[in-house]
Structure formats: structure tokens, C-alpha cells
Amino acid sequence: MDDLLAEFIAETREMLGTISGEIVAWEADPNDRRRLDAVFRFVHTVKGSCGFLDLTHLQRVSHEAENALSDLRDGKREPSPRLVSAILAIIDRIGEVTDALERGEEIDEAIDEPLIAALNTADDGDETIAISNQSTTELRNPARSIRVPLELLDRLMGGVSDLVLARNELSRQLRRSRGDDQIDTAFERMSVCVAEMRDAITWARMQRIESLFAALPRLVRDLSAELGKSVQLEIDGADVELDREMIEMLRDPLTHIVRNALDHGIETPDQRTEAGKPHDGVLRIGARQSGNQIQIRVADDGRGIDPQKLRKRAIDSGSIATDTANGMSDAELLDLVFQPGVSTADAISTVSGRGVGMDIVRSNVERIGGTIDVESSVGEGTTLSLLVPLTLTIIPALIFGVGDGRYAVPRASIEEIVSLDKERARLEKVGGTEIAKVRGKRLPVVRIAEMFGADGAADDPAETADARHLVIVRSSRRERFAVMVSAVFDHEELVVKPAPPCIMGSGIYAGTALPDNGLPLLLLDIAGLASAAGLRLSLADYLDEEAEDAHRTVASPDALMFIDLDGKRRAVRMGLVERIIDTDVDAISERAGLLRLVKGDETIPVVASAPLPETGIVRLLRLSDGSRAIAYAITSGTADVAPLPDEFEPAARAGRIAGVAVHQGKAVELLDAHFLFAEFSGGPAPRAGKPRCLVVGGDDLWRHELLAPLIELAGYEVTFDENEDAALVIDASDADAVVRDDRDNVVRLTADPSPGAGKLYRYDRTAIVDALHARLKARG
């Protein structure tokens, strides 16, 4: 019987997660028989289970609700607001009793009588009423349950992680022993199986984000009624999948954002009419997957956020100095909504207005490795965008050393790695705070060695063992600082597990991980690290430098300068360099006609301008176009970051070199990254060809760093501003076209190697250039 009761509790909670939204949707459209039937089936199922389990108190309540719903289905009663509220109260009661059953608490049956009476008299009026003893504006957050215990999935994931480590160790041993081809083939098959098993267990933890959105219709309905507003909720992307643990951690931040939007974002019907807006406000919530991240957008068409009001509130609350606030742009002022004590509400209400919450929302989002941004137009509305990792289980991270210890930080938080050995940064003391000046920007410095009490920490940076590299990180759009470390190792995808409570309680760590070398390490929480270090970078100084930058000519993009294997000095756009890898040359071998690096669960094509050394370590630049990667072999000498020269002489013919320029009195060749990626996908070589070409859609990295240089080399001027006149247009949006008409000056690209009619493969250089020339010629 205990097992049956546990099964009943689990099933009821699963159904409760979505049924509130069904009721609200049905109330908006009383003729929607499908939703009415769904609510009826839920109550009928609960009543039947209660009879079998001898839960008479819950059976009576659900029986009365079933009778009311049956009358609605037969047309004997109308779905008035009072009746819907009464049914919602019964649903709430079912949830409360389910919680009490799990906790083994005594159930007060006296509460049921008013609920039943309200249900049977709900036809006497049309006004909405709050019946339940629980606040109807409070979002229910029931415990989530699945058929297979999460503990078992965690154990399986831990076992697979150990299996991956064992496979990596076996790989190292096989490379040393130089086994035969049959053993290599068997090992590669095993590697594929291990990778598939890890992916399967990872996805077993995934859940449709619908479970996060399901309770929002009820929340919006009840809050709208309490605030005297009329709001239409639109939800998109409910089929996107996210880690179950991530969903639970996003529940509170999303709830707070929705409450804020309803309270002092969307206006009352009278205010909207005076402003010339529709009677009903609109709240749009959407989710979509972008690579290994999920974007959640919450947009309303309300009054928006007044930056000047924020400026005054921030000054009055003491959050920022007057001089600093007066020098801030509107975008920077909007970011103040995340400062403690700053609120745009004109009065404190039961919902919001005390200036607490949005700072906690940002903190909670950053704690799971995400970011949150705000956009707003006065009188038009506000949009909050959350970008979070797909899963908390596996996180791409950078591993670095401090003294004898090893730590990791999420790769999404890293902006740059600067070597102090090469004097790329200058350290100085400003007002008792250590500051690093990197290319004219001042950043506060966190010394991990001093914070963790590692040996070798000293006052003089030049004499400390930890003063080797600065890892520049960001915890939000306005919090950038440098972490001083002694060694930088490799990037890895880490399987992250919670650390013991005594460690997590410090607020500095996000969990533990076991990398490929088998040595356990701690994953740092960037936001917690900044807080624990007590960073106080002068916002005025930061803005002064930003203001100075705004008056300068736009700087050229950075390039990574290096010595190639053939001894020539070359460069590649820094935006394409994902990281630098030092690997054993034995890990590189010819496979399927190409040199390939076998690393972890992937094989990466390797480009080399000269033969690789037979033994030892080889240095590789991992280049990425946003979805694929290639590795470019270079010497182990100095690699410097410098501004890309303004002018290049184009190469005489298409190939791996795009052109040549003079930098610091020496010739430097620029790699043609577009050619490199096209070469490894079997694309043909380009032909030669200052009309303006507008590029729209597509991934920012790909169109700026790969597509734009190709167009410029073909003799065109590139623009990304849709307001500018352009002779030609390249629509790189792939599936969803940005340019929707059939103008003859539009060239459409796709990532599909076998494009359909009207589209070109984005790495078919010849076809792209020829299409541009042909359309330009056709336009005269």
C-alpha cells in the first residue's frame, strides 16, 4: 500500500504541473472541449485513485468537482469566472492534500466544506473570487518526480564519467605502445559507444521547458485579477528541453520577472486606453535553443522603463554617485535595475516595489552559469533575456593552476587570457586595490593564491609564483575582472557534481569535477568569487574610459600573430581562435584522407603548412566558425595578440593565405579562414571579382569573421546595417529568411551542404562570389 500511495503522489504531482494552465486556457475559450475534457480526466483519475486508497476526504472534494465539470460538459452550467475560481480552488486543495500525504501530516477536513459550498453556488455571480486558503497569487512549486529516481541517474552518470576517464587512460597507453590497426579500430568503436551512452544518460535528465511554463497562465490570471489588469499571455518554445535541475533553479527567477512585468510593467486598461494602446496587455514568454545554451525571453508591451527615473532612484538610494550617474548612457542606466535597492515602482505593493529581487534574480542566473540582459523603450515595453547553459551536468570549462592546486571556471565566463611573462598587462595599485591595465582598460585583480592561502603569495607581483597569467572573466555585463593564476592548462567538458555543503556554503564554488587526468578539482563560481574578493572597481573610471573609446575611431579587430611551421610570420583573426592546444603529436594521425586530432569524444581536422615533428608536443590553434572546428598547427614560439593591420594586399590566387600586410616593419600573412573551412568540407576554390553588400541573418561570429572577409576580397564593401542602402543583399539566416521577398539582388545561404533551390551552400566560395557578380551585373 505504501508503494501505491507513493505512485499516486508522483502521478498527481505530474498532472498538477500542467492542469492549471489548461484551466486558464479553457476559461479564455469556454468552447474548447479538448481542454475541458483534460481537466475532467484529471479530477476523475484523482477520484478513482482516492477510492482505491481509501482517501475519503480527498475523494469527496474531487467528486464534487467532477460533478461540476460533468455539468459543464453537458451544457447544464456555464463556465463563469466564479465557477472557474472555485474549480481552481479544488485543484489547489488536491495539491495541498497530496503534499500532506507525503509528509504524513494530519489533514484538516473542515477546509473542504467552504470549497464545496463555493463550487455549488458559483453560478450566482460573474465576479472572480479567491476561495482557497492559499494565496491565489502565489505560484505553486510542487516537488518534481520521475519514474526513475534522479539518484539512480546521477549514479549512472558518475559511472559513465569513470568509464570516460578509463577510456582516456587506455587511449594514452595505446599511443605509447603503438598498437596495430585492429586494436585502434576496436578502441574507436568503444569510444563511440561510450560517447553515445553518456549522451543518452545526459538526455535522460532532460525535460521539456513546458513544465517551467505550465504554472504561468494561472499566475498571470490571478495576478491580473488582483491588480485590476487585463493581460494576454503568449508562450512559445514549450517543447525546448532543459536539464531538470536547471528548470527548478530557473523557476523562482522567472516567477519574479513575470510578477514585475504585471505589477509595474503593463498598465491598467484605462491607462492603456489613454495611451492609445489596446485594452489588453500582452506578455510574451519564449524559449529557444542556441547551440549548447537556452535563451528565455520575457517581453511585455507595457510602459517600459524610464532611464532617467532609474538614474534618480539610483542616486537617491545611494547605489551610485551623482557624477557617475550623469555620465551614463541609457543602456547603462537600464542595467541599474539589477542594483540592490533600485526600483521603478511608484509605490510599494504586495507584489513588488521595494527594490529587492532583480539583483537576486541576476545573482541566481549567474550562479548557474547564465547571463541576463534588459532592453526597454519608454511607452512600448520591456524585454528581459536570459541565456543559460543547456545542462548543469556537463560544462565547458578552462582548467588552471594556482600553486599546487587546480581549479576551473566556465568557459562562457572567460573573455581573454593574458600572459604576464610577455608584459601584455601592467599591474598597479589604485586606492588600495590592485588593478591590471590591459590595452588601456583597467580591471580589478583577484589573487587566488592569497584568497585561498596558497604558498608563495607575496606583495610584489613579479616575485610571486602565481603571477604568470591573467584570466579575464565577466560575471555580468558590467562586472569584469582578472583572476591571477600560475598556469593555464586545457579546456575540457567537465562533468560537474555538487560539492559538500560546507564547501558550497562559502559561495565561491559551483561544484566539483573529475577531468581526464583523474585529479579532482573545484569549479569556481565567478559571481561568488567577485563578491568574496570585495571588488570595488570605480564605475566612473570605467565609464570615463568607455567614453574616451566612444570618441575614437573604431579600432581594427585583433589578430593572433604567430610563426608558422614553415617559418613564415602569419596571423589569424582573434575572433576565430577558440583556444590554443598543446598536444602530443601521437594524438594526430591520418584518418579518412586528412590529418586529424583525436581529443576526448571528437576528431578535429588538422591543417599544417609543413610536416609535423615525429615526436614531442605540437601546438595547435583551435579555430571555430560557431558550429565546427579545425586545428591549425604552429610553432611553440611566441604568439601575440595585436590589432589587425588596416590594409592587406590580396593574394594573387585563392588559397590558404588571404593577403599580406606590414606589421611593425615585418611582413605578415593573413590566413584565409573561409578557405580553410571550405577546403575541409570539400568546397571549391574561389574566383576573383566597390559596391555595397548588406549581410543579414546568421550567426554573428560566422558572418563577421568568415563571410565578410570573403565578400571584401571579392571587391565589395560590407555593411550589417539594414538602414543603409546596398546594391546587393546576402541573407545568411538559413531556415527562417530575414529578407522575405524575392528581389533579384538577394543571395540566400544555407548550412546544408546539399542546398535546395534558390539557396547556396555557405562554404561554396565560387558559387557565392559568382552569384554576387551575376546579380550586380543584372542590375546594370
N, C-alpha and C positions, 0 to 999 in steps of 0.2 A: 504493500500500500504506500509506503514511503517513496518508492520509485515512481509509482503512478502519480503521486502528488507533485513530485519534482518535475515530471514530464508535463503535467498540467500547468504548473507555474511557468515553465520555459515557453510552452506554446502560447499561453495567454500574453506573455510579455512580447513575444514576436509579433502577434497580431495587433496588440495595442500600439506598437510603433508606427503603424500606418493608418489605423482606423480613424483617428481624429481628423486627419487630413481629408479622408473620404467623406466624413460627415459634413465638414465645412464646404467642400466642393458640391456635395449634394444639396445643401441649403441654398447655394447660389443658383442651382438649376434643379428645382424640385421634380422636374420631369425626367431626370436622369435615373432611370430604373436600375441601371447596372450598379451604380454606387449605393442606392438604397438596398439592393439585394446583398451587396457586400457587407453592409452594416448589419443587416438582418442575420446573415450567416454567422457573423462573429458572435452576436448575442445568443443565437440558437446553439452554437457549439459550446459556449460557456455554460449555458443552462443544462445541456445534456451531460457535460463533464461533472457539474456540481451534483447532479442526481446520482451519478455513479459513485462519486467520492463522498456522498452524504454531507455535502456543504449546503445545508438547508437555507441558511441566511442569505448566501450569495445566489442560490437557486431562485429564491422568491423575487429578489431585485431584478435579476436577468429575465425572469418570466414576465414581469410587468412590462419591462422594456420591449420584450419580444411581442407582447400583445399590441403595444402601441405601434410598433413597426409593421406588424401584420395589418393593422387598420390602415396605415398609410399605403401599404402595397395594394390593398383592396379599394382604395379611394374613399374610405369612410372618414378619414381625418385629413386635414391639410397641414403641410409642414411649416407652421408658423414659427417665428423666432423664439417664442416661449417654449414651444414643443421641442425644437432643436436644442435649446439650452438645457431642458430637462433631460433629454437623451444624453447629452454630453456629460451632465452630472452623474448619470448612471454609469457611463463609461469610466469617469473618474473614480467612482466608488468601486468598480470592478478592479481597477488598478490598485487602489488602496488596500482592498481586502487581499489581493494577491501578494502584495508586499508583506502584509501582516502574517499571512500563512507561512511565508518563507522564514520570517523572523520568529515564528512560534508565539506571537503575541495574541492576547485575547481580543476578540472582535466585538465592538460596541454595536449591537443590532439596533439601538434606538435611533441611530443616524438614518436608518433606511426608511423609516416612516415618512419624514418630510419629503424625501426624494420621490417616493411612490405617490404621495399626495400631489406634489407639484406636477408629476408626469400625467396624472389623471385629470388635472384641472388646467392644463396648459393651453386649452382652446379658448380660455376666457379673455385673452388679450393678445396683442401683437408685439408688445414691447419685449426686449431681451432682458432676461433676469439671470442673476447669478445665484445658483442654488447650492452648489457643492460647498462643503465646509473647507475645501481647499481653495485658495485664491485662483480664480479662473485666468488671471494674467500671468501666473507663474508657470513656466514651461516645465512639464514633467520630464524627468530624466531617469527613466527606468534602467535597471541593470540589463546589459545585453548578454545573451546566451546563445550558444550554438550547440548542435548535436554532439560534436566532438569537442571535448574540453580544450580551452586555449592552452592550458598547461601541457597537454599532450603535443599540440602543435609546436610549442616552444621547445619541448624536448626533442622533437623530430628535427627542428631547425638547428638545435645545438649539435645533434648527431651528424647532420649533413655538413655543418661547419667543420667539425672534426674530420669528416671524410675529405673535404676540400683541402684541409691542411695536410692530411696524409698523402693525397694525390700530388700536391705541390712538392712535398719532400721526395716522393717517388720520382717525380719529373727531374729534380736536381740530381738524384742518384743515377738515373738513366743517362743524363747528359754526360756525367763523369765517366760512366762505363762504356759509352758509345755503343748501345745495344743495336741489334740488327733491325731491319725494316719491319719484320713481322711483329717484333715486340713493340716498336713505335706505333704500328697500326692498331694493335690491341690497346695500347695506352690511350691513343686518341679516341677510340670508341668508348673507353671507360670515362674519359674526361667529358665527352658529350653526355653520357648517361648521368654523371654526377651533376652537371650543369642543369640538365632537364629536371632532375629530382629536386634540386634547390629551388628552381623557378616554380615548380608545382607546389611545393610546401609554402613558398612565399605567397603565391596567389591564393592558397587555401585560407590565408588570413585576410584576404581582400573582401570588401563588402561594398555593395552599391551605395553611393552617397545619398541615395534616396532615404536611407534610414536617418541621415542627419537632417534632411529637409522635411521629413514626414510630419513633424510636430509644428512646423512653422505656420501652416494655414490656421491651425487652432490658435496659436499665439497671436497672429495678425488679427484674426476675427475678434478675439476677446479684448485685446488692447485697443483696437479701433472703437469698439463699443464703449470702453471705459473713457477714452479720450474724446469721444464725440466726433470721430472722423470716419470717412468712407474711403477704404483702401482696397484696391485690387492687387492681388499677389500673383506674379507670374514666375514660374520656376522652370528652368531649362537645365539639361545636363544631369538629370537624376540618375541616369544609367552609368555615369562615370564611377569607376571603382577606386577605393582608397583603403589603406590599411585600417583594420577595425580599431586599433588603439589610436590611430590618428583621428578617426572620426570622433571618438569620445573626447579627445583633447581639444577638438575644434568646436564642440557643442556649446560651451559657455561663451567663447568669444563671438561666435555667430549670433547667439541669442542677444548678447549685449548690443551688437551692431544693429540688429533689427529693431530692438526697443528704442534705441536712439533715433533711428530713421522715422519711426512712427511718432515719437514724442515731440521732438523739435526739428524734424526734417519736413515731413509732409504737413501741409496746412489743413485747417478745418474747411468744410465745404463753403462757408461764407467767405473765408479769406481767399480761397481758390477762385471763387466767382468774381470777387473784386479784382483779382489779378489777371482775369481773363483766361483762366485755366479751366479744364474740365472739372465737373463736380467731384469725380472720384480720383483720388491719388493713385499712383501706380508704384509698386515696389517690385523690382525685378531682381531675382537671385538666380545666378547661373554658375555652372561648373564646367570646366573642360580640361582635358589632359594635354600638356605640352611637354613632350619628352618624358623625363622621369619626375615631373612636377605636376601639381594640380593647381589651377587658378580658379578661385572663387570670387565672383564679383557681386556686390550688393549695391544696386543703384535705385535711387528714388527721384521723382520729378517734383520735389518739394522746393522750399525756399532757398536751399543752398546754404553755404557757409560764407559769411561776410569776413574777408581777411582783416579788414580794419577793426571790426568788432573783436576779432581774435587778438589783434595787436593790443587793444585797450585792456582786454581781460587779462592777457599775459602780463602786461605791465602792472596792473592793479594787484594781481596775485603774487607779484614778486618773482615770477618764473624767469623773467628776462629783463635786462637793463633797458631803459628807455632809448638810449642812443643806439643800442644794438637792434632793438625792435624797429626803429625808424629807418634803418638801413636794409631791412629785409624785403625781399620780393614777395609777391602774392603766394607763389608756390611754397616759399619757405615759411610764410605765415600760416598757411594751411597745415603744415606739418606740426604746428604748435598744439593741435587738438590732441596729440599724444603726450603732451606735457602734463604732469600731475597738477591738479588744481585749476586747469583751464577748461571752461565750458562755454558753449554758445547759448545755453538756455537762459531765458529772461527770468525764470522763476524756478525754484526747486519744487519738484513734484515727487509723487511716489514712484515714478518711473526713472527719472534722471534729473540732472541739473546741478549736482554737487561738484562736478569737475573731477570725479574719480571714475575710473573704469576704462577709458580708452588707453591710458598708459598701461593698465594691466592687460588689456587686450593685446597691445603690441608686444608686451613682455612675454605673454603666453604663446603668441605666434612665433616669436623668435626662439623661444625655448625648444620648439620642435623643428628648428632649422628653417623657418619660413620668414617672409617679409610681408609688410602691409603698407599700402600707399593710399593716399586720398586725393581725389580730384573733385572740384566743385565750381559751379558757376552760380552767382547770385541770381535768385529768381528762377533758375532752371533745374537745379537738383545737385545731388552729391553721389559720387561713386567711390566705394571702398574696394580695393583689390587685394586679395590675399593670395600669396604664392607659397605653397608648402610642398615638401617632398612627398612623393608617391607613397612611401612607406618609411616607418621608423626602424624597420628591421635591418635594411641594408643602406648604408650612407656612403657615397664617395667622399673620401677624406684625405688630407695630407698628414703624413706622419713625420714628426720632427723630434729632435733630441735636445734635452737640457741636462747637462752633466751626464750622469749615468742613466737618467730616466728617459722614457719615450712617451710622447703624447700625440694626440691627433686633433684636428679641427675640421669641421665640414668644409668640403671644397667650395661649396656655394658661397661661403663667407669670405673667401680669400680673393683679394684684388691683385696682389703683386708680391713677389719675393725679391728682396734687395740684399745684395751681399755687401757687408761692411768691409770685407777684405779688399774690395775693389773701390772703396771710397765713393760708393754711389749715394751715400747719405751722410749727413753731418749731425752729430749729437750735440745738444746744448741744454743748459738749464735755464728755464724761464719761470720765475716766481716760485722756485722750489719744485717745479715739475720738469721731468726730463722730456725733451722734445727732439724728434727726428725731423730734419728738413730734407725732403726728397723732391727734387726737381721743383723747388720753390714752394712746396706745400709743407706746412708744419703739422706734425701729428704727435700726440702723446705716446709715450713708450711704456709698455708693461714688461718688467723684467721677471720672467717666470722663475728664474733661479732664486731671486730674492723673495718672491711671494711664497714659494714652496720650501724655502730654507735649504736650497741645494748648495753643495760645497762649491767654493770658488767665486761666489758673489762678492764684488768689491765696488768701491765708489768710482774708480776710473774705468770707463768702458773699454779702453784699449788694453787693460790688463786682466780682464775677466775672461774666463774660458767660454762664457755663454755669449759673448759679443761677437758673433760671426755673421748672423743673418737677421734681417727684419722681415717678419711675415706681416704684411699689411692686410688687415681684416676690417670688416664692417659688420656691425650688429643691427644697423638700420640705415636709412638713407642719410642720416646726419651724424652718425657715430662711427667714425673711422679712427683706428689707432694701430700702432705697430707692436707686435709681440717679438721680443728679442729671444733668439734661440741659438744653440751652439751648432746644430747640424740639421740639414733638411734631407730627408730620405725620399721615399716614393709616395705617389698617390695610389691608394687602394680602395676597393669597395669593401667596407668593413661591416661585419655582422655585429650590430650593437645590441647589448643587453643592459638592463638596469643595474646600476651599482648598488651595494648595500646602503640602507637608509642613512647610516652615519656618514657616508661619503656624499650621497646625493643631497643631504641636508645642507652642505656647505654652499650650494648654489653655483659652484664653479664647474661641476662636471655634468655631462649629459648622459654618461653611461660608460660601459666597459666594452672592449673588443679584443679579439684574438686575431692578429694579422697573419699573413702567410708564413712568417718566420717562427710562429708559435710562441712569441714573447707577448704576454698580455700588456695592454696599455689602457689609458683612460682617455675618453673623448671629452674635450673641453667645451663648455657652454660659453659662447662668445659674449652674449649679453651679461651673463653672470660674472664672467672674468672682468669685464669693464666696470661693473658695479663694485666688485670686491676690491679692485685696484683703486677705486675712488677717483676715476679720471675726471678732470675738470679742464678741458680744452676751452680756451676763450672763444666763445662763439663770435665775438666781434672780430677777433684776429682772423678767424676762418673766413668770415664773410668779407672782410677787407680784401683778402687775397682773391676770393671769388670775384669781387667787384673789379679788382685790377685785371683779372683774366678776361672779364667781360669786355674790357676796353681794348684788349689786344687783338691782333689778327688771329684768326683761328689757327691753332698750331697744327703742324703736319702730324699724321698718325705715327706712332712709334714703330720701329723695326728692330728685330733682333739681328745684330751683326755677328758673324762667325767666320771661322776658317774651315772651308770645305775639305773633304778627303783628298781632293786633287790639288790642295794647296792654295786655291783661289779664295779671295775675300768676297763673301756673299751675304745677302740679307733676306729676310722674310718678314712680312707684316706681322707685328706682335699680336694682333687680334686673332691670328690663326693658330698661335702656339699655345697648345693646351698645357704642356709641361715638357720638361727635359728628363730623359730616362737614361740612366747608366745601367747597362745590362751586359751579361756575359755573352760573348759572341757565339757561344754554343747554342744560345736560345734562338739564333737566327739560322734558318735553313731554307733551301729552295723547296717550295710546295706549289704545285699546280702552275709551274712556269714562272713563278715570282719568288723573290726573297720575302720571307715572312717571319715576323717576330711572334713567337708563341708566349703569351703572357696571361696568366690566370685562365679565364674561360674564353679568350678571344685570340684570333690571329690577326696581325696587322701587317699590311704590305710595307716593305722597306725599300726606300729609294737611296741609292748610293752613287756618287759621281766617280768613284774609284773602288777597286776591290777592298773588301773588309779585311781587317787583320785576321790571321789564322787563329790566334789565341788572345785571351785577355778581355778587357772591358771595352765596349764601344758605346759612344754617346749618340743618342737619338733625339731629334725634335719630334714630339708627337703633334701633328697638325690635324685640326678638325674643321670640318665645314658645317658643324652643327649636328650632323647625324652620322657621318662616317669619319674614319681616322686613317691617316697614313703616317709612317715614321720616316724621317729624313736623317741619314747618318752624317755626322760632322766629326771634326777632331775634338779631342778632350781639352783643347786650349780655351782661351778666353772667349766668352760670348757676351756681348754688350748690348744694352738697350739704348737706342739713340733715335732722334727724330728722323723720319723717312725723308730723304732728300726731295726737294720740291720738284725737280725736273729729272727725268730719265730719258736717255736716248733709247728708243725701241730697238730690240734685237732685229738683226737682218732677216731672220726667219723664225717661224713659230717653234717653240721648244720649251725646255725646262727653264730657260732664262728669259725674263720679260724685257730686260733692258739693263743699261749700265749708267752709273752716275758717279760723281766725285764727292767723297765724304772725308773731311779732314785731310785733304791733299792726296787721298788714295782712291783708286778705282774700286767700286763695289758693284757687284751684280745682284739684281733683284730676282728672286725665284718667281716663276710664273705658277702660282699655286693652282690656278684654274686648269692649266695644262697638266699639272701633276695628278690632280684628281681625275681629270678626263682620261689620262693615259691608263690609270688603273681600273677604269670602268669600260675600257675598250673604245672610248670615244675617238673620232678622227681629229687630226690636227687642224688648226685654224688657217684661214687665209687673211691677208692684209685688207684694209679698206681706207665746220665743226658744228654739225647740227646738234641740237639738244635732244637728249633721250631721257624721258621720265621713267623711273623704275618704281613700281608699286607692288605691294603684297610681298609675301615670302618672309623667311626668317631674316632678321636684321644682320646677323653675322654673315650669312651666305651672300646676301645681296650687296653688302658694303665691302666685304673683303675678297670675294671671289668674282661676282658678276660685274660690279662696277669697274674694276681694273681691266677686265676683258673688253668692255664697251669703250673705255677710254683708249686702249691700244688700237681699237678699230677705227679711231678718229672721231669719236663723239664726245660731247660734253654730257656728263651725267648729273641729273637732279633727282631728289626724292620728294620735292615739294610739289604737291598736286595743284597748287595755285599758280605755278609758273607755266608759261607757255612752252610747249615741247612739240617738236616735229614728229617724234616717234614715242611710243609707249611700250614698255615691257611689263607685262602682267605676270609676276612670279608667284601668284597666290595659289597655284596648283588646283586643288579641288574646288574651292569657292572663289570664283573670279571676282576681282575688285572692279575691273572695267567690264561692265555687263553688256554694252552694246557691241556691235560688230563693225566698228570703224576699221578702215583699211590700214591704219597706221599702228595697229596693236599687234605685238608679238607675244604669244602666250607660251609660258614654260611650264613644265611638269617634272616631278621627281621620278616619274615612271619611265624606265628605260625603253619601254615599248609604247610610246605615246599614241593617243587616239588622234582623230582628225582635228586639225586646227591647232595642235599643240606641238611643241618641240621639247625634246629631252634637254634638261638644263645643263648637261655636260657635253652636248653636241656642239662644239665650238663653231665648226664650219656652218652648220645649219643656222645657228643664232646670228652670226655675222652676215651670212648671205641674206637672211630674212630682213635684217636691218637695212642692208644696201638696197634690196629689191623694193621695200616699202618706201624708202626715201626717193628712189628713182621714179616710182609710180606717182608720187606726189608732185613730181616736177621740180 
